[in-house]
Amino acid sequence: MQLTLISNPDSSASLAYQIGRVVYAQTGGTSLRLVEAMTTMIKNLSTKTNRSMHEIIRDKNIFSVLDKDSPHHERLTVPASSRHFQMCVRTAARMLGGELADCCNGATIFHHADILPDWAMARGYIADIDNVLFYL
């Protein structure tokens, strides 16, 4: 018996899954509004900088949750059956399909309201969504 590896030809489904995992880890899937904003922020940053979304969702400077020392790093291993995670994947798929409006007013960077990074001192935020501040 010979086994053949079948790969998924739809790379957008794989990218939606990867984006959904990072967005879930960063937001906890606490609200659709925040998930939509975080997802569209990824697209905005990709468009503005000509960086691939793959590269952006792997950047520890953007997503602190990717750092092993982050208190929410374990969220990256969320079970695929989690309904909050599934919401993040569906939202990412909508964004990749062009079916998601820009919910963060063109923002390309963010931080949680309980911290104030140095870079944020010289900028004004353009959206405050569920205690996450978004900036151009």
C-alpha positions as CSV (number, residue, x, y, z in Angstrom):
1,M,0.0,0.0,0.0
2,Q,1.4,3.4,-1.0
3,L,0.4,6.5,0.9
4,T,0.2,9.9,-0.8
5,L,0.5,13.2,1.0
6,I,-2.3,15.5,0.1
7,S,-1.6,19.1,0.5
8,N,-4.1,21.9,0.7
9,P,-3.9,23.9,-2.5
10,D,-5.7,26.8,-0.9
11,S,-2.9,28.7,0.8
12,S,-5.4,31.4,2.0
13,A,-7.0,28.9,4.3
14,S,-3.6,28.2,5.9
15,L,-2.8,31.9,6.2
16,A,-6.3,32.6,7.7
17,Y,-5.5,29.9,10.3
18,Q,-2.1,31.4,11.1
19,I,-3.5,34.9,11.4
20,G,-6.4,33.7,13.5
21,R,-4.0,31.9,15.9
22,V,-1.9,35.1,16.4
23,V,-4.9,37.3,16.7
24,Y,-6.5,35.0,19.2
25,A,-3.3,34.8,21.2
26,Q,-3.1,38.6,21.3
27,T,-6.7,39.4,22.0
28,G,-8.0,36.2,23.7
29,G,-10.9,36.5,21.2
30,T,-12.7,38.7,23.7
31,S,-14.8,40.5,21.2
32,L,-15.5,40.4,17.5
33,R,-14.9,44.1,17.2
34,L,-11.4,43.8,18.6
35,V,-10.6,40.7,16.4
36,E,-11.8,42.6,13.3
37,A,-9.7,45.6,14.2
38,M,-6.6,43.5,14.9
39,T,-7.1,41.6,11.7
40,T,-7.5,44.7,9.5
41,M,-4.5,46.3,11.2
42,I,-2.4,43.4,9.9
43,K,-3.7,44.0,6.3
44,N,-3.1,47.8,6.7
45,L,0.5,47.2,7.8
46,S,1.1,44.7,5.0
47,T,-0.2,47.2,2.4
48,K,1.7,50.2,3.8
49,T,5.1,48.4,4.2
50,N,4.9,45.8,1.4
51,R,5.7,43.1,4.0
52,S,3.9,39.8,3.6
53,M,1.3,39.0,6.2
54,H,3.3,35.9,7.0
55,E,6.2,38.1,8.0
56,I,4.0,40.4,10.0
57,I,2.4,37.7,12.1
58,R,5.8,36.4,13.0
59,D,7.2,39.7,14.2
60,K,7.7,39.8,18.0
61,N,8.0,43.6,17.8
62,I,4.4,43.8,16.7
63,F,2.9,40.9,18.6
64,S,4.3,40.6,22.1
65,V,2.5,37.4,22.6
66,L,5.0,35.7,20.3
67,D,7.7,36.2,23.0
68,K,7.9,33.1,25.2
69,D,8.0,35.4,28.3
70,S,4.6,36.9,27.4
71,P,1.9,36.1,30.0
72,H,-0.4,35.1,27.1
73,H,2.1,33.1,25.0
74,E,0.3,29.9,25.9
75,R,-2.7,31.1,24.0
76,L,-0.8,30.2,20.8
77,T,-1.6,26.6,21.6
78,V,-5.4,27.1,21.8
79,P,-7.3,24.0,20.7
80,A,-8.6,24.4,17.1
81,S,-12.1,23.6,18.4
82,S,-12.3,26.7,20.6
83,R,-15.2,28.9,19.4
84,H,-13.2,32.1,20.2
85,F,-10.3,30.8,18.1
86,Q,-12.7,29.8,15.3
87,M,-14.1,33.4,15.3
88,C,-10.6,34.7,14.7
89,V,-10.0,32.3,11.8
90,R,-13.3,33.2,10.2
91,T,-12.5,36.9,10.6
92,A,-9.1,36.4,9.0
93,A,-10.7,34.5,6.1
94,R,-13.1,37.4,5.6
95,M,-10.2,39.9,5.6
96,L,-8.2,37.8,3.1
97,G,-11.3,37.5,0.9
98,G,-11.8,41.3,0.9
99,E,-15.0,41.1,2.8
100,L,-13.9,43.0,5.9
101,A,-14.0,46.7,6.2
102,D,-11.1,48.5,7.9
103,C,-12.3,48.6,11.5
104,C,-9.3,50.5,12.9
105,N,-9.2,53.5,10.6
106,G,-6.0,52.6,8.8
107,A,-4.0,51.8,11.9
108,T,-0.7,49.9,11.5
109,I,0.4,49.5,15.1
110,F,-1.3,49.0,18.5
111,H,-0.7,48.5,22.2
112,H,-2.8,47.5,25.1
113,A,-4.1,50.5,27.2
114,D,-2.3,49.2,30.4
115,I,1.1,49.9,28.9
116,L,2.6,52.9,27.2
117,P,5.5,52.1,24.8
118,D,8.0,54.9,24.0
119,W,6.9,55.1,20.4
120,A,3.4,55.9,21.4
121,M,4.4,59.1,23.3
122,A,4.8,61.1,20.0
123,R,1.6,59.8,18.4
124,G,-2.1,60.2,18.9
125,Y,-4.1,57.1,18.8
126,I,-6.9,56.9,16.2
127,A,-9.0,54.1,17.7
128,D,-9.6,52.7,21.2
129,I,-11.2,49.3,20.9
130,D,-11.7,47.2,24.1
131,N,-8.7,48.9,25.8
132,V,-6.4,48.3,22.8
133,L,-5.2,51.6,21.2
134,F,-4.5,51.7,17.5
135,Y,-2.2,54.1,15.7
136,L,-1.1,55.1,12.2
